[in-house]
Amino acid sequence: MPSDKKRKRGSAQAPAEPIKIVSPEATDFPPVVATTVGVSLPQLPFKPYTAPSTIETSKKKRARPEYLLHGANARLDYEGREVAEDAQYHRYYVGIFDPATNTVELHPAPKVHVTSSIKAHRQRDLEVQEKGSDFSYQDQRVALGKAFGTRKAQSALNSREINKIDVSDMDKSVSTAIVNQIEENTKDMPSTLELGNALQDERPLPTFNAEATKPDEVYQREDLVSDEEWESIWVSDWIKNNHVNTKSTHVNKRAMVLITDSSKKHTRELKLLKYIASLIDFYRFQQKGRGKLPPLSKAKGSFHGTSPVILEGFYSRFTEAVSGQTIKGEDGKIKDSDRHMVSPRLEQKILFWLAILSLMVDKYDVDILDLKHDLNIQPREIAQAFREVGCQIRELTKLQYTTAKMTLAEARQHKRAVLKVPLEFPPPPKKRAGGAGRR
């Protein structure tokens, strides 16, 4: 029964009138179908535009204009353009239904594809197009900074542009005057070679005889170790006990050879070796503190085999006071309350002293391998120190390594520093080298 009622109710309805489709008159601005991909269009007005068509059309049909859409908000531009393939092979219509007349008006509707772009990037791209290939990476950074930089960054960029000098706009007489003034002010400046020679002359070397004709005439002991320090060095304990036990392999090997040589006394060489052993300890001591040293009174406890006079000499010769404190009293001795440090230049000075004193002991021909291990530095650093005092770095001769009972493979690990006259120092560096090793 319910189904019969439904059929009766349906059969009672009047038949629907057919909808008429009409073609309205053509207009300059028809409806536009807009599509997007990955873009969510905000609620904002779009303005339509027309432009001469760049889309291929049939020769039999009248060429129609190309339709554009444009909208914008504070940050983004939205632009709609027709796709050539769609315009050539597809037609789109928009139907408007009028219920009063039961008609549908079909309007031809061009289809546009809407994309978005950032306004700041568009402005930058326009500047790039205007400048062409002259628009450098720095210019792009400036443009980006103006668009998205903080207020402080934008202020700095504007200030830089205000103070920028454009030489192309400068009067020729003004530019000539500037160039002449620069030449006048720089005529007395030293050349690169002169600067290099000045750096070479400032090396922390002791007094040397550049006109020496023999290696032992180049450096004198008095210029490296003062007479007061020299008199404080005692080697009788080494000779009496026939034993040397310093922390230096370089010193121990040489001292034992000299002590066991009964042909003559070697007091001068043994004194030099004892001073070298103390100086190696001092170098390692400042290495541990990365150049920072405690007051002299506290440091004395770390140097049991070194006389106070020698340690005071180290502080006076190889350290500098911290914060400009006075480092000497009226008697010329170091004050206990002062703190000191070893700068890279003074660290280099210690290496120069060790190199020269070792040359004096070994008759100006030194195997530098043990010294490198004692100082815990790279081979190039100890080799460079010997070069800076006037040495040449060479391989061991066959006689030398066979006498030392070395194999050829072992001998290749050893290098000799030989002081030759006339004295020659390495050429000045092209640019200032860094400090030694750690700093």
CORVENDA-V399070 format. One record per pair of residues at least 24 apart in sequence whose C-alpha atoms are under 6 Angstrom apart, sorted by the first residue. I is the first residue (numbers start at 1). J is the second residue. Records with the same first field share a line. If there is no record, write none. Layout:
BEGIN
I: J + J
END
This chain:
BEGIN
19: 102 + 103
20: 103
21: 103 + 104
22: 105
23: 105 + 106
31: 109
32: 109 + 110
33: 111
34: 111 + 112 + 113
35: 113
36: 113 + 114
46: 70 + 71
55: 84
75: 119
76: 117 + 118 + 119
77: 116 + 117
78: 115 + 116
79: 114 + 115
80: 112 + 113 + 114
81: 112 + 113
82: 111 + 112
120: 147
196: 428 + 429
197: 428
200: 428
204: 349
213: 421
229: 309 + 310
248: 374
250: 370 + 371
269: 361
291: 341 + 342
292: 341
293: 340 + 341
294: 339
295: 336 + 337 + 338 + 339
296: 336
297: 336
318: 346
344: 435 + 436
352: 385
355: 386
364: 418 + 419
365: 417 + 418
366: 416 + 417
367: 415 + 416
369: 414
390: 424 + 425
391: 417 + 418 + 419
392: 417 + 418
393: 417
END
